[in-house]
Amino acid sequence: MSESTARKASWNDTVIEQFRAGEQRIVDTFDRSFLLLLHTVGARTGARRTSPLAYLTLDDQLVIVGSAGGRDTHPSWYFNLLAHPEVTFERWRDDAIEEVEAIAVPAEGEEYHRLWAQIAERAPGFDAYRSKTSRQIPVVILKSRT
């Protein structure tokens, strides 16, 4: 389990467990090569948090999207990285998990619109989420610190 205690495993806990076990298909939905585990520090609590997220590589940049399934509020991991932009993430690379230190930088202005156009083309589900909410869905670039 992630940062959980004695409670029933959540969907995220299952994703994390299957990801780390090296399963190719995660919760019968995701290919592990498009998932990462983002490690943030809680904006209010200071506790370490792990969030499984889909990612895309756009313009040679690793990009995550704060869609929250189209809900009207940003996901908590987004607030965490705004407060503490130095993050780490795990991803599968060459049949092994790679841990990367990164700086999380929200895309803004023209860069945001350029990246969103690519996201909508390559992963149309994110555009469907966008139609469910009035908020601007965050696009975040994870810039390696190494």
C-alpha positions in Angstrom: 0.0 0.0 0.0 1.0 3.6 -0.4 0.9 6.0 2.5 -2.2 4.2 3.8 -2.5 2.5 7.2 -4.8 -0.2 8.3 -7.6 0.4 5.8 -9.0 -1.3 2.8 -6.7 -0.9 -0.2 -7.8 1.9 -2.5 -7.8 1.9 -6.3 -4.6 4.0 -6.2 -3.0 1.4 -3.8 -3.8 -1.3 -6.3 -2.3 0.6 -9.2 0.8 1.3 -7.2 1.2 -2.3 -6.1 0.7 -3.7 -9.7 3.0 -1.0 -11.1 5.8 -1.9 -8.7 5.2 -5.7 -9.3 6.0 -5.1 -12.9 2.7 -6.0 -14.4 2.3 -4.8 -18.0 -1.4 -4.0 -17.7 -2.4 -2.1 -14.6 -5.9 -2.6 -13.3 -6.8 -4.1 -16.7 -6.8 -0.6 -18.1 -3.4 1.1 -18.3 -0.1 0.1 -20.0 2.7 0.6 -17.4 4.8 2.4 -20.0 2.4 5.4 -19.8 2.2 5.5 -16.0 4.3 7.0 -13.4 4.2 7.3 -9.6 4.5 11.0 -8.6 5.9 11.6 -5.2 5.0 14.9 -3.7 5.0 16.6 -0.3 1.6 17.5 1.1 0.9 21.2 0.8 -0.7 21.4 4.3 0.6 18.3 6.1 4.1 18.0 4.8 3.5 14.2 4.5 5.0 12.4 1.5 2.3 11.4 -1.0 2.3 9.0 -4.0 -0.1 9.5 -6.9 -0.2 7.2 -9.9 -0.6 9.3 -13.1 -0.7 8.8 -16.8 2.0 10.8 -18.6 2.9 11.8 -22.2 6.1 12.8 -23.8 5.5 16.0 -25.8 8.2 18.0 -27.4 10.8 15.9 -25.6 9.2 16.9 -22.3 7.5 14.7 -19.8 4.0 16.1 -19.2 1.2 15.2 -16.7 -2.4 16.5 -16.7 -4.4 17.5 -13.7 -7.8 16.3 -15.1 -9.2 14.8 -11.9 -11.7 13.0 -14.2 -13.3 16.3 -15.1 -14.2 17.2 -11.5 -14.5 20.9 -10.7 -11.5 20.9 -8.4 -7.8 20.3 -9.1 -6.4 17.1 -7.8 -4.6 17.3 -4.5 -1.2 16.3 -6.0 -1.4 19.6 -8.1 -1.7 21.7 -4.9 1.2 19.7 -3.4 3.5 20.4 -6.3 2.6 24.1 -6.4 3.7 24.3 -2.7 6.7 22.0 -3.2 7.7 21.8 -6.8 10.7 19.6 -6.2 9.3 16.1 -6.8 10.4 12.6 -7.6 8.7 10.1 -9.8 9.1 6.5 -10.7 8.5 5.1 -14.2 9.4 2.0 -16.1 12.4 2.3 -18.4 14.2 -0.6 -20.1 12.4 -3.3 -17.9 13.3 -1.6 -14.7 11.9 1.1 -12.5 13.7 4.4 -12.8 13.4 7.1 -10.1 13.9 10.6 -11.3 14.2 13.9 -9.4 12.4 16.7 -11.1 11.0 20.2 -10.8 7.3 20.4 -11.6 6.5 23.5 -13.7 2.9 24.3 -14.6 2.6 25.2 -18.3 1.1 28.7 -18.9 0.1 30.9 -21.8 1.0 29.8 -25.3 3.0 26.9 -24.0 -0.1 25.6 -22.2 -2.3 25.9 -25.4 0.4 24.3 -27.6 0.7 21.3 -25.2 -3.0 21.0 -24.7 -3.5 20.7 -28.5 -1.1 17.8 -28.5 -2.7 16.2 -25.5 -6.2 16.4 -27.0 -4.8 14.8 -30.2 -2.9 12.0 -28.5 -5.1 11.3 -25.5 -8.7 12.5 -26.4 -10.0 11.3 -23.0 -8.4 14.4 -21.4 -10.4 16.6 -23.8 -13.5 14.8 -22.8 -12.7 15.6 -19.1 -12.2 19.2 -20.1 -15.7 19.4 -21.4 -17.1 18.4 -18.0 -15.6 21.3 -16.1 -15.3 25.1 -16.2 -11.8 25.1 -14.7 -8.6 25.1 -16.8 -7.1 21.7 -16.4 -3.5 22.0 -15.4 -0.7 20.8 -17.6 2.5 20.2 -15.7 6.0 19.6 -17.2 8.3 17.5 -15.1 11.9 18.8 -15.7 14.6 16.3 -14.7 17.0 17.7 -12.1 19.8 15.3 -13.3 
